[in-house]
């Protein structure tokens, strides 16, 4: 196990539950002082089994109470505002005190250490420095021991120039942009690069892409998961890559049936619900993430006792219904990466004619593969057979040269509706 806060990492689950109950009751008191929760919550609960009786909080609640409905401290104590990057219209705003930021930094540092970041490592942060917590989270917690190149969303040409010149060992990126970035490197760039570790967040990452990044580029990809609405990332990948550990000393996590709102047993898939336990300014209670995952039973072999969730592969909101069949972009990506042995970009077009929906998928491929008709036909058949078996929908495939689809900056846009 990489060096981190082992006293907390290895605390027994009974000790963690005792700590969580104490912190949960502190949050109930804080939340009760906000305009949004006033009169809607008990002063305290006797045990954690009572959490399931508390009301949920949704993204719509945050929008309806914009801007200060969830604020639990005087406005002058707010050190920073953040907002979800995936929001249109009224943003879902979050606020942080200096104490909140210190806990955010602590999580960032522990996650980076778990990924193998060492003192003096050069890190290129290719996440945009905007309203969402991503870039700020990853950089602040580790900048006192590492060397940061804060490129942000500066354009791929400049990213590559700095990448080749300064030779970072680590990058922070969204998965979609990392995939795109790797395809833009020349063979010579790949041979000479010092990159060994990528910490990614902001959107789901395909396990097949992780495999490709390791085998083709020699890059170990570590997943980071969280939401601005819950105070930033709260789950991290360890060296075992067998699920994401929850920072259980700072968050209480539940998995519910998204239709009934009832808890599901460990090991079963459902919607992730999160309560931050140490947020001073923004004490959100039972936030429904709309993300689907499960609690992985058992303890990780890395030695940490934090429970684990399966990496997020899809959101309820991302689901496409194609003539009665539920399809997620992550399922399509998984099919592609089973057969395409390089990082690649793709775009799903949903069309509708006379009430019937169809899928057209643009997939970027290297020119040497596009010029080989026999290999291309074989690949097309394999992809279509896999998709038909896996998602029970047979799309139309359109293979295009690398660099044809729009350049990814930040989170990847994978689906477009052409109707």
N, C-alpha and C positions, 0 to 999 in steps of 0.2 A: 504494500500500500504506500502510495506517495505521501510525503509528509503533509499533514494538514492539521486540523483541530481534532486529534485522535481522542481526546477526552469526550467530546461530543459525538464524533463519528462512531465510536465504539460503545456508547452508552447502551445499556439494556433497554429493550422495548418497554418494560415496566417503568423504568426511570424516565424514559422519554414521555410516556403517557402522563406521568405525574407532572412533569414540566409543562406539557401541552395544556393540561387542565388549568394550571395556574395562569399560564399566559392567555388562554382563551377567555378566562373570566376578566382579566385585565382589558382585553379587547372589547368585551361586551360593555364594560364601563365606558371606555372611550367612544364606542359606536353610539351608545345611548345619549351622548352629548351632541351628536350631529343632528342637523335638521332632518335628514333622510330617515334615520332610524329612531328618532325620538318617540318613545311610547310603544315601540314595536318589538322590543327585546326584553328578556328577563335581566335582572341585575347580575345573576350568576347561575351556573349550572352545577349540579352536585357531582356529575361524572360525564365523561365524554360520550356515553351512549345517548345523552339527551341532545346532542348537537343535531341529530336528525330531525328533531322537532322544530328547529329554528327556521325562519323563512329564508328562501334563496335571494340572492342579489343577481341581477342580469345587466347586460350591456345597456338595455333600454332604460333601466333604473338610473344608470350613470348619466345617460343623455338627458333624461327628464329632470335631473337635479344639477345640471350644469349651471354655473361652474363650481359653486362652493357647498353644495348640499351634503357632501360626505366629509367635509373638513372638520377635524376634531381638535384643532389647535388654533390659536390666534393667527390671522393671516401673516403677520410679520414674522412668524416662526417658520414659514415655508422657505426652504433653501432652494428648491427647484421644482418646476412643473415638468411633467412629461405627458404624452398622449399616445394612444395606440396608433401605430402606423397604418393599420388596415382599415381605418375608419373614414367614411365620407360623411359630409354634413357636419353636424355638431360632434366635436371630438369627445372621446371618453377620456376625461382628464384625470391625472393622478398627481398627488402632491407629496413632497418629501421634506422632512426636517433634516438637520444635520445628523441627528442620531439615526434616522432612517437610511441616509446615505452611507453611514458607517457600516451598517449591517449589509447593505448592498455591496459595498466594497469587500467586506469579509467573504461573502459568498463568491464573488468574482475571483478573489485570490485563491480560495480553497479549490474552486473548480479548475483554475489554471494549473495549480500544483498537482492536482489529480491527473491532469492530462500530460504531465511530464515537463511543464515549463520550468526552466531553471534560472537562477540568478544570472543576469547579464545577457540572456537571450534577446535577439532582435525580433520584434513582433510587428507585422504590418496589419493595421486595422483597416479593412476594406468595407466596413459598414458605414452607412451614412450617419453623420452627426446631426440628426434632426430631432424631432420631438419624441420618437420612441426610444426606449431605454438602451437598446442594443449596444451601440458603439461606446456610450458612456459607461455602461456596466462593465464591459470587457476590459476597457483601458484603465479606468480609475483604480481598480483593486490591485493591479499588478505593476503599475507604472513606477512604484518605488523600488522594485528589484529588477525590472526588465527595461529594455530600450524600445520605445514605441515609435513607429512610423504612422502617424494619424492621417492616412491618405483619404479616408472617407470615400465618398462617391465622386472621385476626381476624373473618371474616364479611364477606360481600359488601357489606352496607349501610355498614359502617365503611370498607371499602376505597374505595368510591365517594366517600364524604364526604371522605376525605383526598386522594383522587385529584383531585377537583374543586377542593379548597381549596388544595393545595400544588403542583398542576400539574407533576408529574414529566415529564421528557422521555424517561425510560427506565423500563421495568419488567423485573423478573426474575420468571418464573412458570413453572409447568408449562404445556405447550401446551393441555391439556384445560381448565384453569382460565382461561387467557387467553381461549379461545374463549367460555366461559361468561360471563366478566366483560364482554366487549365487547357481548354481547347484552343485558346489564342496563343499559347506558348509554342515556340518552335521546338523541334526535337533537340536542338542545341541548347535552348533555354532549359529544357527539362533535365538534360544531362548535367548541366552546371549548377542547378539550383540547390540551395541549402535547405529548402523547405522539408520539414519532417512532420509537423503537427498542424492541423487545422481545427479550430474550435468554431463550430457553426451554430447559428440560432436564427430565430425569426420566422421559420417555416419548417415543415417536415423535411427530413433527409432520408433518402432511400438507402436501405441496407445494402443494396446492390451497388449503389454509387460508392459507399464506404469501401466495398470490396475492390472496385475498380481503382479508386484513389490509392489504395494500399499496393495493389499488384502492379499497376501501370506507372504510377507516379512516386511510389514510396512514401505516401503521405498517410498518416494515421488521423482519421477524422473523428473528433469528439463532439457529441451532441450536447446542446444546451437548450433548456426549455423553460419558458415562463411567459408572463404577460405583463405589460405595463400596468394593467388594471389591478394586478395583485402585487405590485411593487417590484416588478422585474423578475428575472429568472429564479427558479426555486428547485430545479432538478438538473442533475449533471451526470455525464458519462465518466466512468472510471476506467482503469486500464484493462479490465476484463471485458468491457463492451457487452455486458449482459443485462442491460436495462439501465434506466436513469435513476440515480439515488436522489431521494427527496431530502431537502434541508429540513428535517422534521423538528429541529429546535427552533425553527422560525415559521413553519407553515403546518397547517392541519389539512390533510387531503382525504377526500371521500370519492368513491365511484358510485354513480347512481344509474338507474334505468332512466334514459332521457324522456321516456313517455310517461312513466308513473312517478318519477322523482324519488323512488325508494332505493335504499342501498342494495348493491349486489355483492355477493361473496367475493373474497380475494380470488384472483385467477379469472374472473369473468369480465368481459368487456362492458364498458358503459361510459357515461359522460363524466369527465373529471370536474370536481367541485373543490375549490380552494379557499381557505381562510388564512390570511397572513396573521401571524401571532405577535409580531413586534412592531407593526406599523403605527407610529404615533399620529401622523397627520391624516392618514387615509385607512381607517380600520374597516375594511370591507369584510362582511360576514357571508360565508357560503356562496362564493362567486361561481356562477355556472360558466365554464369556459367554452362549451360547445365542442370540445376536443374529445376524441374517443381513445381510450386506452384501458389498461387493466393493471391491478397490483400484481406483481410477480411474487408468487409464494416463495418462502425460504430466504436464507441469508446469502449475500454475495460472497464469493470466495476471496474477494479483496480484503475482507475482514471488517468492513464497515457494517454497522447494524442499521443504518438508515434503510427504510423500506425502499423498494424500487418500483417504478412504473415502466411499462413497455414504451419505447419511443413512439411519439405521436405520428401516426401515418395519415390520418384524415380528420377533418372537421365535419360536424353535422351540416354546417352551412355550405361546404364545398360540394355536397352530393349533387350529381346530375342524375335525373330520372329519364332514362332513354327507353321509351315505350314500355314503361312498367318495371324496368330493371335499374336498380341503384348502382351507380358507377362513381368512383372517386378518382381524382387525378393521380393519387398515390398508387392506385392499382395499375393504371396505365404505365406510370413510370417504372414500376416493378417489372412489368412485362418487357418493356424496352431494354432495361438493363440486364435482363436475363440473356439477351442475345447481342447487344451492342457492347463490345469490350473497350469502350473509351468513354470519357465524359462527353455528353452531348446535350444539345438543346432540343426542345420539342414544344409544340403548341397544338392544343386540342380545339377544333372548331365544332360547335354544336349547331347543326342546321335543322330547319323544320319545313316540311312541305306536306300540305294536305293533312295536317295533324300528326304526322310521323316525324320523329326526330332521328337524325343520323349523326355519326361522328366521322370527321375527317381529321387525321392527325399528321401534321408536318413533323418530320424527323430529320435533323441534320446528320449528315454522314461525311466521312472523309472522301475526297475526290477519287482516291484510288479504289474505293469500294463502289462508288457510283459508276465508275467506268468499267467495272467488271460485271457484265450482265448476268452471268451464271451465279455469282455470289450474291448479287442483289436479289435475284428471283428466289434463291434459297432463303435468304434473310426474310424477305417479305412473307413467304409461306410459313416460316417458323414463327414469326411475330403474330400473324393472323391466327394461326392454330392456337398459340398460347393465349391470346386475348379472347378467342371464342370459348376456350375451356375455362379461363379464369374469371372473366367478367360477363360471359354469356352474350356478348355483343360483338359483332364483326364490323369493325370500322373500315374506312378506306384510308390507305396509307399513301403519303406523298413524301418521297425522299428528296431532300434538297442539300446543296453543299454547305459545309460549315460556314457560319457567318451570314447566312441568308435571313434567318429570323431576327427580330428586333433584339438589340443588345440588352442584356439584363443588367440593371443597376438596382441593387437592393433586393427586395423580395421578387421572386419570379412570378410573372403572370402566365399561368399555364392553360387557362381556358378562356375562349372567347365565344360569345353567342352570336351567331350570324343570322338572327331573325328578329 
